[in-house]
């Protein structure tokens, strides 16, 4: 039987790990690394959101920010996170570096993680009370899917492709699809 970790023990492990680690139900595992294209596309999303949210009380974070879903216990590192207002820090994190209140999360899909991101991870994300939108950015084709929490608590899907913009209504912002994929591997 493998050892079970507390969330605080996981945080200490994650701080010293050479790779990013996820946590759920006492289990810790390594997250898949991203390709150069994955990193470039995520970087474009961060840059675009920083420009579009200038002057608003929202902050954009890279995949270095750990997010914990209190309802399910998952600790993970989304590719991009947006928090509006005050950061809520997980009291179980001895380093005080885990946030529990993102309003938008972005995952750049890769072949090795797409099923997990769209399945189990999406189900975890939907348990975050503050979360309004989950954005899936495809690799290999220009497509952005926004999964949005509606006023009645249900979730809707909105897909944008080449020549379109993905609307992030919770932020009052748009992500032009062409800009997200602009020069992903420029020299």
N, C-alpha and C positions, 0 to 999 in steps of 0.2 A: 504494500500500500504506500502510495506517495505521501509525502509530508504536506500538511495543510498549513497555510500561512494566514496570519491576521492581515488586515489591510495595512496596518502600521509596519509590519515586517516586510510586506511587499514593497512599500515605499522605500524602505532602507535598501532592499535589494535593487530596486529600479534606479536609485541614485548612483550606484556603483557599477551598473551593468553596461557592457559595451554595446548592447542593442536595446531597443525599447521593449518593455515587458508589459503584457496585459494581465489583469487579475480578475478572477471570478470564483466565488464560492471556495475560497482558500487555495485555489490553483493558480499558478503563475506560468505563463508561456511567452516565448519570444514572438514579437510581431514580425511579419515579413518586411524586408527592406524594399524600398522603392527604386525604380529605374531613374535614369537621368531625365527622361521625358516626364515621368510622374512628378519629380521634384520641380521641374521647370513649370509645369502646368499649375501645381499648387502655389508656386511663387507668384505666378501671374494673378491667381485669384487673390492672394494676400495683397498684392500691389493695387489691384483694381478696387478692392474693398476699402483699403486705406484711403484712397482718393475719394471714393464715393461717400465715405462716412466722416470725412473731415468736418469738424465743427459739431458733430453729434457726440453724445455721451456714450459712445460705443468704442470698444477696443477689439482689434483683430489680432489673433494669435496664430503662430505657426504650430507645427506638430510637436513642438517642445512642451506645449501645455498639456498637462494631464487633466482629464475630466473623469469624474466619478458619477455614476448613476446610482443615487442612493437607494432607489426602489429595488434595484436588482443586484447592486454591489459591484457591477462592472467598473473597472478602472482601465482607461484606455487613452490613447493619444490620437485624436482626430487630426486629419491633415490640416484643417483650418477650423478655428473656433472664433465665434464672435460673442462677446458679452457686452450687454448694454446696462449702464448703471453700475452699481457697486459689485465688485467681485465677491462671491460667496465662497469661502474657503472651507473645505471638508475638515471638520474638527478631529477626525480620526487620522489625519495626516500630520505626523510629527514635524515635517518640514514646512508645513503650511503652504504647499505649492500645488494643491489639487483643487480645482474649481468644480462647483456643482451647479452653476446656473447659466450655461450658455443659452443664447436665444437662436443661434444659427450654427450648425455644424456642417462641414464640407468633407466629403471623402472623394479622393481621386481614385477611380476604380482601376484595378489591375487584374489581369487574368487569374492570378493566384488568390485574390481576396474578394473578387466581385460577389460571389455567392454568399459569403459570410457578411460582407458589408450590406447587401440588399436584404438579407434574411435575418439571422440572429442579431447582428449589431443594430440593424434598423429597429427591431423589436425592443432592444434595450434603450436606444435613443428615444423612442416614443414614450418612454416612462419618465422623461425629464420634464417636470412641470413648466419650467421656463422656456423650453425649446419650442420654437415656432416653425422653423424650417430646417430640413435636412437636404443638402445639395449633393447629388451624385454627378461627378464629372467623368465622362467616359474617356478612355484612351483608345487610340486607333480610329476614332471617328469624332466629328465635332457634334457632341450632344451633351446637354446638361439637363438633368431631371431634378426638379424641386418637389419635395414631398412636404406639403404644407398642412399645419394644424388649422382646421376651420373653427369658426365660432362655436359650433356645437360639439367640438372635441374630436370630430372625425378627421381623417387625413385624406387629402387629395393629391394627385400627381399632375405635374405640369412639365411637359417636355419641350425643350427649345433646341433647334438645330442650326445649321449653317445659315448665316444671314439674319438670325434672330437674336433677341436678348432674353435672358432668363430673369424673370422678375422675382426679387426678394421683397415681398410686400411688407414683411415685419420690419425691414430696415429702410423702406422707402428708397430702394436702390435697384439697379439692374446690372447684370453682368452680360455685356455683349459677347456672344459666343466666339466670334472671330478674335476678339482681344484675349480671351482666356487661352486660346490655342496659338496665339501669335508667337512666332519664333521660339517654339519650345526647345529646340536644340541649336540655337544660333551660336556661332563661334565667337 
